[in-house]
Amino acid sequence: MTALARTVEVTRRYGDVLALDRVSLDIRAGELVGLLGPNGAGKSTLINLFVGLRRPTSGTVELLGGSPQNPVVRRGIGVTPQETGLPDSLKVGEITDFVRAHFPDALGKDELLDRFGLSELVKRQVGSLSGGQKRRLAVALAFVGRPRLVFLDEPTTGLDVEARRTLWDGIQAFHNEGGTVVLTSHYLEEIEALAQRVVVVGQGRVLADDTVRAVRDMVGVRRVSLDAGDLPDLPGVLSTERQDGRVSLLTTDPDRLVVELVRSGTPFSGLEVRPTTLEEAFLTITAKENAHV
Ligand SMILES: Nc1ncnc2c1ncn2[C@@H]1O[C@H](COP(=O)(O)OP(=O)(O)OP(=O)(O)O)[C@@H](O)[C@H]1O
């Protein structure tokens, strides 16, 4: 498969901060790749290097067979950075037309707005939109120029469930037609809904590059919380915290843990099992790995 974007041994420093550390990555045509990792992992830096907003300190970045610094090359991509500023006084339809005018074969306005559930907002000024609506518009605009490759940095942060699903549908439709997508997310759920390939980034390095399933097993840590006194030794516990009589256990196998807890006859109440944040999962896994060194 052809690589549409590639980094080779890319390092990026900001002063003393090593944001990316010799990252080599190929984004192949037709892929939907999720970049997953905790805050400060280097995801945005990687996207910014791919789209030419930053240059590497060392190593090379290729985009669509050329340099990301070349504006002609960049015309073939769509980008929604983590933060965007759209002019408040323009209407949704006007902004869409403005962006469309930059591309020779732009997507029709109605089609674009329909795809991203924005049709009813076409006459609204951007300043009057909710945060979530603005974000959806910003993401939609990445698709205006019929790009071959789209980079979305945390496309759905701050969106409610329904808005998130509408965006996912728009992104998925583009991908189903053969489009290539790279998106960053903190949400494993989002990556699972969209991507086949997950690249886990941590401390500037690629920690894993695999299928969603394989990575889920790696970071699929759950938090089991309960009100209880002393607990017996339970299987598969990665860490234990206790606060005000409430115990929180992190585990990759909550079912087994709860079965063993019940079997032990230990009195407890208020049992709750919920996903951990990715950050918690990473901290746990890293702490465990370090403990074994
Ligand atoms: N312009 C900058 N100047 C100095 N340090 C920076 C700059 N941009 C990023 N960094 C640092 O580089 C590291 C990687 O940041 P980056 O924004 O790429 O991470 P991220 O994975 O996108 O994080 P988040 O999920 O919080 O957006 C962090 O330590 C960050 O503080």
The ligand as an SDF file (V2000), in Angstrom:
LIG
                    3D

 31 33  0  0  0  0  0  0  0  0999 V2000
    5.0930   25.2820   21.4580 N   0  0  0  0  0  0  0  0  0  0  0  0
    5.5530   24.5450   22.4360 C   0  0  0  0  0  0  0  0  0  0  0  0
    6.5270   24.9870   23.2630 N   0  0  0  0  0  0  0  0  0  0  0  0
    7.0270   24.2450   24.2730 C   0  0  0  0  0  0  0  0  0  0  0  0
    6.6200   22.9930   24.5370 N   0  0  0  0  0  0  0  0  0  0  0  0
    5.6590   22.4830   23.7670 C   0  0  0  0  0  0  0  0  0  0  0  0
    5.0700   23.2150   22.6840 C   0  0  0  0  0  0  0  0  0  0  0  0
    4.1460   22.4400   22.0930 N   0  0  0  0  0  0  0  0  0  0  0  0
    4.1290   21.2850   22.7730 C   0  0  0  0  0  0  0  0  0  0  0  0
    5.0370   21.2960   23.7600 N   0  0  0  0  0  0  0  0  0  0  0  0
    5.3420   20.1940   24.7070 C   0  0  0  0  0  0  0  0  0  0  0  0
    5.6090   19.0290   23.9430 O   0  0  0  0  0  0  0  0  0  0  0  0
    5.0420   17.8690   24.5640 C   0  0  0  0  0  0  0  0  0  0  0  0
    4.0790   17.2030   23.5910 C   0  0  0  0  0  0  0  0  0  0  0  0
    2.9470   18.0600   23.3990 O   0  0  0  0  0  0  0  0  0  0  0  0
    1.7620   17.7360   22.3980 P   0  0  0  0  0  0  0  0  0  0  0  0
    0.8530   18.9330   22.3820 O   0  0  0  0  0  0  0  0  0  0  0  0
    2.3070   17.2750   21.1050 O   0  0  0  0  0  0  0  0  0  0  0  0
    1.0490   16.5070   23.1350 O   0  0  0  0  0  0  0  0  0  0  0  0
   -0.3840   15.8900   22.9190 P   0  0  0  0  0  0  0  0  0  0  0  0
   -0.1900   14.4070   22.9350 O   0  0  0  0  0  0  0  0  0  0  0  0
   -1.0270   16.4620   21.7170 O   0  0  0  0  0  0  0  0  0  0  0  0
   -1.1500   16.3490   24.2160 O   0  0  0  0  0  0  0  0  0  0  0  0
   -2.7130   16.6910   24.4510 P   0  0  0  0  0  0  0  0  0  0  0  0
   -3.3960   15.3720   24.4320 O   0  0  0  0  0  0  0  0  0  0  0  0
   -2.6870   17.3140   25.8070 O   0  0  0  0  0  0  0  0  0  0  0  0
   -3.1320   17.6000   23.3650 O   0  0  0  0  0  0  0  0  0  0  0  0
    4.3940   18.3700   25.8430 C   0  0  0  0  0  0  0  0  0  0  0  0
    5.3210   18.2000   26.8820 O   0  0  0  0  0  0  0  0  0  0  0  0
    4.1450   19.8600   25.5740 C   0  0  0  0  0  0  0  0  0  0  0  0
    4.1530   20.5950   26.7580 O   0  0  0  0  0  0  0  0  0  0  0  0
  1  2  1  0
  2  3  1  0
  2  7  2  0
  3  4  2  0
  4  5  1  0
  5  6  2  0
  6  7  1  0
  6 10  1  0
  7  8  1  0
  8  9  2  0
  9 10  1  0
 10 11  1  0
 11 12  1  0
 11 30  1  0
 12 13  1  0
 13 14  1  0
 13 28  1  0
 14 15  1  0
 15 16  1  0
 16 17  2  0
 16 18  1  0
 16 19  1  0
 19 20  1  0
 20 21  2  0
 20 22  1  0
 20 23  1  0
 23 24  1  0
 24 25  2  0
 24 26  1  0
 24 27  1  0
 28 29  1  0
 28 30  1  0
 30 31  1  0
M  END
$$$$
